[in-house]
Amino acid sequence: MSSSANIEAPSGLLADIRHRSDGDQRVFGIHLRWQIGDNRPDHGSWPPPADWNEGDAPYPHVYEVWINGEARQTVFLHWPAWDWSPSNSHWVDLGEEPDAEYRVKIRAKADGSFTPFTNEVTVAAATAVAWSAPPQPRGAASGADRSPRHGTMDDPRSRAAAAIRDEDPSPICAKARAENSSNTWQEVLPGADRMLADYPWNHALRYLEYRKFFEGNTVASTGNPAFAGLDLAPGADLGDWPTTRLDSSAASHTFSYDYIAYHTDETWSHRWFLTREGWDPRRGLSWEDLEPVPFLVEVQGAMREEDSTSWEFATLPARSGRAAIVHVWGGHGGPNTPDGGNGGNTGEFFLSVCDVVFH
């Protein structure tokens, strides 16, 4: 990570709305690009920016994305030494039914303080165009790490951590353990057969497809029967899932992740989503229950595990009472493809559902 002594401020923000295919779904997002140091929004694949310094450029790693006058997302950006485009670009998920128009601006954080905002850009869903993969730097090889990745959310604690890892004695956790056929808490993912049948990683266009794996109230299990117990809805007989208390008046929050295997890779990202206002846990948890814009994102991960194990941020939406946080960590990895296509692997993602109470 570059020194924060002379961190640059972002400027010259460009934005448009684009759409991607995710199975049968069409999902939308705001594609952001900006000037940072000598790295222009349209810098291109060669030569590197003059201040690139093999990736150790004086560029911020933490940003806030403001939409329609509100802080909606904190982004932790990391990048490989060979590719400068991730240091000044970002995709903001908007879900399947975007609003007609958004006003967006960003600011960066360094040494505990925020830079001034960039210019504000207005984008319209009616002008959305298809996503295209950014050009790769000339002669660069990703060196992507295909080692196994495993883990789950630790704070707030996930259902997998509570029911399986910690063997919480609550009735709903005991019932979940009885219904699950797997006790591998760090591997809540769709499973090899489903990922081989429909790859999560789109290698040609370089993005993760995860929405297509969620039908009905199966978010917590990713639709994997081995973890069906995690989909249990609270009720009179089972009680509620163990919850983590979150202070709704806090200026910031810190979340943490329990890795069994940590690796950094430019294709991987963390995303955190919150349930919509009025969600009733007794009715189960579906993807439609989630706010479309994740309030926290990390791209690639830091070179050192300790720098990507916890995240402090101030963009958790205001809520009261019971809610759930859904976390997706995924990218290019997982089972080998039969013919070596898709970059050699199907892609994969790990899912955490964290039951919380705002007070």
MARDREN-388119 format. One record per atom (N, C-alpha, C, O): x, y, z; residue in one letter. Coordinates in steps of 0.05 Angstrom, whole numbers, plus 5000, padded with zeros to 4 digits. Layout:
<gumars>
XYZa;...
</gumars>
This chain:
<gumars>
501749765000m;500050005000m;501850255000m;503850265014m;501050454984s;502650694982s;502550855007s;500650835023s;504551025012s;504651205034s;502351405032s;501751495010s;501151485055s;499051675054s;500051965056s;498352145057s;502652005057a;503752265062a;503052455039a;502552695045a;502952365015n;502352534992n;500052424975n;500252424951n;498052324988i;495752204974i;494352404957i;493852634965i;493852324932e;492452494913e;489452494919e;488352304931e;488052704909a;485152724911a;483952654884a;485052734864a;481652514883p;480452454857p;479152704845p;478352884860p;478952714819s;477752934805s;476752834778s;477252604770s;475353004763g;474552934736g;472852684734g;473352514717g;470852654751l;469252404752l;467652374726l;466352564716l;467752134715l;466052054692l;464251824702l;465151664718l;461851804692a;460051594700a;457951544679a;457051724665a;457151294677d;454851214661d;453650954672d;454950824688d;451250894664i;449950654673i;450350434652i;449950484628i;451050194661r;451449974643r;449849734653r;449149724677r;449449534636h;448049294645h;449749054638h;451249044619h;449348844655r;450748594652r;448648364653r;446548404665r;449348144642s;447747904644s;448647744668s;451047704672s;446747654684d;447347474707d;445347254706d;443247264718d;446047044691g;444046834685g;441846944669g;442247074648g;439346904678d;437047014664d;436447304672d;434647434661d;437947404691q;437547674701q;439247874686q;441447814676q;438148124683r;439748344673r;440248534697r;438248634709r;442748574705v;443348744728v;444748994718v;446148994698v;444249214733f;445249474725f;447249574745f;447349484768f;448949754736g;450849874754g;451850144743g;451650194719g;452950304760i;454250554752i;457150504748i;458550414767i;458150554725h;461050514719h;462450784724h;461950974709h;464150794744l;465451044752l;468351034742l;469650824744l;469351254732r;472251294726r;472951574734r;471351764732r;475451614743w;476251874752w;479351914749w;480851724745w;480152164750q;482952234750q;484152194778q;482952294797q;486352054780i;487752034805i;490752054799i;491851884786i;492052264809g;494852304803g;495152334772g;493752484760g;497052174761d;497552184732d;495851974717d;496151944693d;494051844732n;492451634720n;489751754711n;488051814727n;489451784685r;487051904673r;484751694671r;485351454671r;482251784670p;480051594667p;480251434641p;479451204640p;481451554621d;481751414595d;484751354589d;485651374567d;486251294610h;489151274607h;489951064587h;491951094573h;488550844586g;489250634566g;491050424578g;491850434602g;491750234561s;493249994571s;496250024570s;497649844579s;497350244559w;500250284558w;500850564549w;499450664531w;502850694559p;504650614581p;503350664608p;501150774610p;504550574630p;503450634657p;503450924662p;504951084650p;501751014681p;501851294690p;504651364700p;506051194710p;505451614697a;508151694704a;508751644733a;511051594740a;506751664750d;507251624779d;506451344789d;506051304813d;506151154771w;505150884778w;507050744797w;506050624816w;509550754792n;511550634811n;510950344817n;511050264840n;510450194796e;509849904798e;507649844819e;507749654835e;505650014819g;503249984836g;503350134862g;501350164875g;505750234870d;506050374895d;505650674890d;507350834899d;503450744877a;502951024870a;501551164893a;500351034911a;501751424895p;500451574917p;497451604913p;496451834912p;496051384910y;493251384904y;491651284929y;492651114943y;489351394934p;487751304957p;486851014953p;486550914931p;486450884976h;485350614976h;482450604987h;481150394985h;481550824998v;478850825010v;477251064998v;478251284998v;474850994989y;473151194977y;470251174989y;469550964999y;468851394987e;465951394992e;464551474966e;465351654952e;462451324960v;460751384937v;458151514948v;456751384964v;457551754939w;455151894947w;453151894924w;453951964901w;450751814929i;448651794909i;446251964918i;445251914940i;445452144902n;443152314908n;443452454935n;441552484950n;445852544940g;446452704964g;446952544989g;447152665011g;447052274988e;447452105011e;449851925007e;450451834985e;451351885029a;453551695029a;452451405027a;451251315047a;452751275005r;451451015000r;453350785001r;452550555006r;455950834997q;457750604996q;460650685003q;461550894994q;461950525019t;464850545023t;466250335007t;465350105006t;468350414993v;469850234975v;472750224984v;474050434986v;473749984989f;476549934993f;477749834967f;477149604959f;479349994954l;480549924928l;483449824931l;485049964943l;484049594920h;486749504917h;487249424888h;485349384873h;489749394881w;490349344853w;492949194851w;494749224868w;493349044829p;495848904824p;497949104813p;497249314803p;500449034816a;502649214807a;502549254777a;503649444766a;501249074762w;501349084733w;498849214720w;498749234696w;496849294736d;494449404724d;493549644739d;492849624763d;493549874726w;492850124739w;489850194736w;488850374750w;488350054719s;485550124716s;483850084741s;481950244745s;484349884758p;482749864782p;483250084803p;481650114822p;485350244799s;485950454819s;484250704814s;484250884831s;482850724791n;481250954786n;478650884771n;477651034754n;477550654778s;474950574767s;473450404787s;474650274804s;470850394784h;469250234803h;466450194791h;465350364777h;465349954798w;462549884790w;460849894815w;461349764835w;458650054814v;456750074836v;454249924828v;452750004810v;453749694842d;451349534836d;448849694841d;448549844860d;446949664822l;444349794824l;442049594824l;439749664828l;442649334821g;440549134820g;439149114793g;440249214773g;436848984793e;435448924768e;433449134760e;432649144736e;432649314778e;430649524771e;431749794780e;430949894801e;433549914765p;434750164773p;432650394773p;430650384758p;433250594788d;431650844787d;432150974760d;434050904746d;430451164754a;430751304728a;433351464726a;434551494705a;434151574749e;436451764748e;437951754775e;436751714796e;440551804773y;442251814797y;444152054795y;445152104773y;444652184817r;446752384818r;449052264835r;448552184858r;451452254825v;453552104838v;456152284839v;456752424821v;457452264862k;460052384866k;461652214885k;460452044899k;464252254887i;465952094904i;467952274919i;468452494911i;468952164941r;471252284955r;472952064966r;472051844970r;475452124971a;477351934981a;478051995010a;477652215020a;479251795023k;480051825051k;482951755054k;483951555043k;484351925069a;487251875075a;487852005101a;487052235107a;489451865118d;490151975144d;487752055161d;487852245176d;485551905158g;483151965174g;481452185164g;479452245177g;482252325142s;480652555132s;479852505103s;481152355089s;477652625096f;476652605068f;477752825051f;478053055060f;478252765026t;478852965006t;476253114999t;474153025006t;476553344985p;474053464974p;472653274954p;473853094943p;470053314951f;468553154931f;469553224903f;470553434897f;469153024886t;469453074857t;466953224847t;465153294863t;466953284822n;464553384809n;462353184812n;462852944814n;459853274811e;457553094812e;456553034783e;456353224767e;455952784778v;455152704751v;452352584753v;451752434771v;450552664735t;447852554733t;447752334711t;448552394689t;446852104718v;446651884699v;443751784698v;442351794718v;442951684674a;440251604670a;440151314661a;441751224644a;438251154673a;438050874666a;437150834637a;437850634625a;435751024626a;434751004599a;436950994578a;436550894556a;439351094586t;441551094567t;443550874573t;445850884563t;442850674589a;444650464596a;445550304572a;444050254553a;448150234572v;449250084550v;450449824562v;450849804586v;451049634545a;452149374553a;454949414564a;456549574554a;455549254585w;458249264597w;460249144578w;459748954563w;462649254577s;464849144562s;467249134581s;467649304597s;468848924578a;471148884596a;473249094591a;473849164568a;474549204612p;476649404608p;479049264595p;479649034600p;480549414579p;482949294566p;485049224586p;485449374606p;486449004582q;488648924600q;491149064591q;491649094567q;492949134610p;495449264602p;497049084584p;496948834586p;498549204566r;500049064545r;502048874558r;503748954574r;501848614550g;503848424559g;503548334587g;505248184598g;501448424601a;501148354630a;499848084633a;498148004617a;500747944653a;499547684661a;498547724689a;499947824707a;496047634695s;494847684721s;496247534743s;496347634766s;497447304738g;498547154759g;496447074780g;497047054804g;494047034771a;491846984790a;492346734806a;493246534796a;491746764832d;492146544851d;489646374852d;487546464860d;489946124845r;487645934844r;487445764870r;486045574870r;488945834890s;488845684915s;486145704927s;484645894922s;485345504944p;482645504956p;482245744973p;484145844987p;479845854973r;479046074990r;476745985007r;474845854998r;476846045033h;474745955051h;474446165073h;476346295080h;471946195083g;471546365105g;468646445109g;466946355094g;468146605130t;465446705136t;465746955152t;467847005164t;463547105154m;463547345170m;463847285199m;462547095209m;465547435213d;466047395241d;464547595259d;463447525280d;464547845250d;463148065265d;462048265245d;463648405232d;459448275242p;457348115255p;457647815248p;458547745227p;456947645267r;457347355264r;455247245245r;452847305247r;456247075227s;454446955207s;452946715219s;453646615241s;450846625205r;449446395214r;451246145213r;451045975231r;452946125193a;454745895191a;456645895215a;457245685227a;457646135223a;459446145246a;457946075271a;459045925288a;455546175275a;454046125299a;453245825301a;453745695321a;451945725280a;450845465281a;452845235279a;452645035293a;454845275262i;456745055256i;459445095270i;460344925285i;460745325265r;463345365277r;463245375307r;464745235321r;461345535318d;461245575347d;459245385361d;459145385386d;457745235346e;455745045357e;453945185378e;453645085400e;452945415370d;451045555388d;448745375396d;447745225380d;448045375422p;446045185432p;443145265427p;441345105434p;442645495415s;439845585410s;438345375393s;439645235377s;435745355397p;434245145382p;434445175352p;434644965338p;434545415341i;434645435312i;437345355301i;437545235280i;439545405317c;442145315309c;442345005310c;443544885293c;441244895331a;441244605334a;439744475311a;440544265300a;437444585304k;435844485282k;437344515255k;437244335238k;438744735252a;440344775227a;442544565225a;442944455203a;443844505247r;445944295246r;444844025238r;446043875224r;442443975248a;441143715242a;440343695213a;440343485201a;439543925201e;438643915173e;440843935153e;440643845131e;443144055161n;445444075143n;446643805140n;446743645158n;447743755116s;449343515112s;452343575111s;453943395108s;452943835114s;455743915115s;456244075141s;454544235149s;458544025154n;459244185177n;461644355172n;463044435190n;462244405146t;464444575138t;463544865137t;462744955115t;463745005159w;462545275161w;463845475142w;462545675135w;466245425134q;467645615117q;467145575087q;468445705071q;465345395080e;464945335052e;461945355044e;460945175031e;460545565053v;457845605045v;457845725017v;458245965014v;457545554997l;457645634969l;455745454953l;454945254964l;455145524928p;453145364913p;453845074909p;452044904905p;456444994910g;457244724906g;458244674878g;457544814859g;460044484875a;461444434850a;459644374827a;460044474805a;457544204831d;455844134809d;454444374797d;454344404772d;453344544814r;451944784804r;453844974790r;453145094770r;456245014802m;458145204790m;459245094764m;459845254746m;459544834761l;460344724735l;458244744714l;458744764690l;455644734723a;453444754704a;452945044695a;451945094673a;453745234712d;453245524705d;455345684720d;455045744743d;457445754705y;459845874718y;459146134732y;457846314721y;460046174757p;459746424771p;461546654759p;460746884760p;463846574749w;465646784739w;465446804709w;465646604694w;464847044699n;464747104670n;467547194662n;468147434665n;469047014652h;471847074646h;472147264622h;473947434622h;470447234602a;470647414579a;470147704586a;471547884575a;468147754604l;467548024611l;468448104639l;468148334647l;469747914653r;471147964678r;469348074700r;469848294710r;467247924706y;465747994730y;464447744741y;464247534728y;463547764767l;462347544781l;459347544778l;458047744781l;458247304770e;455347274769e;454447114793e;455146874796e;453047234811y;452047104835y;449047114838y;447846934851y;447747324826r;444947354830r;443347114820r;441247044832r;444246984799k;442846754787k;442646514805k;440946334799k;444146504826f;444146274844f;441946294865f;441646104881f;440546514867f;438646554889f;435746554879f;434946734865f;434346344886e;431446324879e;429946274905e;430646084920e;427946424910g;426346384935g;427946454960g;429946604958g;427246334982n;428446395007n;430846215013n;431046075033n;432746224994t;435146044996t;437746204997t;439846094990t;437646455004v;440046615003v;442146505023v;444446485015v;441346445047a;443246365068a;444746105060a;447046075068a;443445925046s;444745675038s;445945685010s;447345495002s;445645904995t;446245934967t;444745724950t;445645654928t;442545614961g;441145404946g;442545134947g;441744954933g;444545114964n;446044864967n;444644684989n;444544765012n;443644454982p;442244285001p;443944215025p;442944155047p;446644215022a;448344145044a;448144345067a;448944285089a;447144585061f;446944795081f;444044895084f;443545115092f;442144715078a;439244795079a;438444895106a;436545065108a;439644805127g;438944895154g;439345185158g;438045305175g;441145305143l;441645595146l;439345765136l;439246005142l;437545645120d;435245785109d;432845795129d;430845915122d;433145655151l;430845645170l;429945925178l;431546105184l;427345965179a;426146215187a;425546205217a;424545995226a;425946415231p;425246425260p;422246375264p;420646435246p;421546255286g;418746205292g;418346145321g;420246145337g;415846095329a;415246045357a;416745805368a;417645805391a;417045595352d;418345355362d;421445375363d;422745285381d;422545505342l;425445525339l;426645775352l;429045775357l;425045975356g;426146225365g;427646365343g;427346295319g;429246565349d;430746715329d;433546625327d;434646485345d;434846695305w;437746655302w;439246825322w;438247045329w;441546745331p;443246925348p;443847175332p;444447165308p;443647405345t;443947655332t;446347815343t;447147775366t;447347995327t;449448185335t;448048455337t;446648545319t;448548595359r;447448865363r;449149075349r;451649075351r;447849245334l;449149465321l;448049735330l;445549765332l;449749915337d;448950175347d;448150355323d;449850435307d;445650415320s;444650575297s;445650865299s;445551005278s;446550955322s;447451235324s;450551255322s;451551475324s;451851035318a;454851035317a;455751185292a;454551165270a;457951335295a;459051485272a;460251295251a;460351355228a;461151055260s;462350865242s;461950585253s;461350555277s;462450385237h;462350105245h;464749965235h;466050045215h;465549745248t;467749585239t;466849295237t;465849175256t;467049175213f;466348905208f;468948735205f;471048845198f;468748475210s;471148305207s;470348035195s;468047955197s;472347905183y;471947655169y;473847445179y;476147505186y;472947205181d;474546975191d;475446815166d;473846655156d;477846855158y;478946695135y;480246435145y;481646435165y;479646225131i;481245975134i;483445975114i;485645875119i;482946095090a;484946125070a;484646395057a;482546455045a;486646565060y;486546835048y;488446855025y;490746765026y;487446965003h;489147014979h;488147274967h;485847344968h;489947414954t;489247664940t;489247614910t;491047464900t;487347724896d;487047674867d;485347904856d;483347974868d;486148014834e;484648244823e;481848184814e;480248364810e;481147924812t;478347854804t;476547834828t;474047814824t;477547834852w;475947784876w;474948034889w;476248244887w;472548014901s;471448244914s;469648154937s;468547934937s;469448324957h;467448304979h;465248494974h;465648724965h;462748414980r;460348594978r;458548535002r;458148305010r;457548745014w;455748725037w;453048865030w;453049105023w;450848725033f;448148825028f;446548825054f;447048655071f;444649005056l;442849015079l;439948965070l;439149045048l;438448835088t;435548795081t;434149065080t;434949265093t;431949065064r;430349305061r;428849365087r;428449195104r;427849615089e;426149695111e;423649505111e;422549445090e;422949415135g;420449265138g;420848965134g;418848815135g;423348875129w;423748585126w;422948435151w;423448515173w;421548205146d;420548035168d;422047775167d;421647615149d;423847725187p;425447475186p;423847225187p;424747015178p;421347235197r;419647005199r;418746905171r;417746685169r;419147065151r;418346995123r;420746895107r;420446855083r;423046855120g;425346765105g;426846995092g;426147225096g;428946925078l;430647125066l;431147065036l;432346865029l;430147245019s;430547224990s;432247454980s;432647644995s;433247424956w;434847644945w;433247904942w;434348124944w;430647874937e;428948104934e;428648264960e;427748494959e;429348144982d;429148275008d;431448475013d;431448615032d;433448474995l;435848634999l;435848904984l;434748924962l;437049104997e;437549354983e;439349294959e;441249134962e;438949414936p;440549344913p;443449444913p;445149324901p;443949664928v;446649784928v;448049684953v;447149734975v;450249534950p;451749454974p;452949694988p;454049874975p;452849695014f;453849925029f;456849915034f;458050115043f;458049685029l;460949655033l;461949465012l;460749255006l;464249535000v;465549364979v;468549374984v;469649574991v;469849144979e;472749134977e;473448994951e;472348784945e;475249114936v;476149004910v;478948904913v;480749034923v;479348654904q;481848504904q;482748404931q;483348174934q;482948584950g;484148514976g;486948614978g;488448624958g;487848675002a;490548785006a;492548555004a;491948325006a;495048635000m;497148434998m;497548285025m;498248045025m;497148425047r;497348305073r;494548235084r;492748405083r;494247995094e;491647905104e;490548095125e;488148155126e;492248185143e;491348355165e;490148615156e;488648745170e;490848695131d;489648945120d;486948895106d;485649085097d;486148645104s;483548585092s;481948395109s;480348235099s;482348415135t;480848255154t;478648405168t;476648295176t;479048675171s;476948845183s;476749105167s;478749185154s;474349225168w;473849455152w;472249655169w;470149585180w;473249895172e;471750105186e;470450285165e;471750365146e;467950355169f;466450505148f;464150655162f;463450595184f;462950845147a;460851005158a;458451025139a;457051225138a;457950805123t;455850815104t;453650595109t;452250525090t;453550495133l;451350305140l;448750455140l;448450645156l;446750375124p;444250515124p;442850525151p;443150335167p;441350735156a;439950755182a;437650555183a;436150525164a;437550415205r;435450215209r;434750215239r;436150335256r;432550085245s;431750035273s;430749745274s;429449645256s;431349615297g;430349345300g;431849135284g;434149165278g;430448925278r;431548685266r;432248725236r;430648835221r;434548625228a;435348635200a;437348405195a;438048265213a;438148385170a;440248185163a;442148315143a;441348475127a;444648235145i;446748315127i;447648075111i;448247865122i;447748105085v;448547885067v;451247965055v;451548185043v;453147785057h;455847845048h;456647635026h;456147395030h;457747735004v;458647564982v;461647614978v;462447844974v;463247404979w;466147424972w;466747224950w;466446984954w;467447334927g;467847144904g;469547264882g;470247494882g;470247084863g;471847154840g;472546914824g;471146714824g;474846924811h;475746714793h;477346504809h;479546554817h;476146274812g;477346054827g;475445824824g;474045794804g;475345644844g;473445424844g;474345194827g;476745164820g;472445024820p;473044774805p;474344844777p;473845044765p;476044654768n;477144674741n;474944624721n;473244454725n;474944784699t;472944734678t;473844484662t;476244434658t;471844334652p;472544084638p;474344124614p;476043954608p;473944344599d;475544384574d;477644594577d;478944674557d;478144694602g;480044904606g;479145174599g;480645374600g;476545204591g;475545464584g;474945634608g;475445554631g;474045874603n;473346074624n;475846124642n;475646174666n;478146134629g;480646184644g;481445944661g;483245974679g;480245714657g;481045474671g;479445404695g;479645184706g;477745594705n;476145544729n;473345654726n;472845834710n;471545544742t;468745624741t;468245894753t;466346034746t;469945974773g;469346184791g;467846074815g;466945844814g;467646234836e;466246144860e;465746384878e;466846594874e;463946344897f;463546554918f;462646424943f;461346204943f;463246554965f;462446464992f;460446665003f;460646905000f;458446555017l;456146715026l;455946715056l;456246505069l;455446945068s;454946965096s;452347125100s;451847325088s;450647025118v;448247175127v;448747235157v;449047055173v;448647495164c;449047585191c;446447705202c;445447895190c;445447595223d;442947695235d;443647905255d;445247855273d;442448145252v;443148365269v;440648505280v;438448475270v;441148655302v;439048825313v;440249105317v;442249135330v;438949305305f;439749575309f;438449685334f;436049645339f;439949835350h;438849945374h;439850235377h;439150375397h;
</gumars>
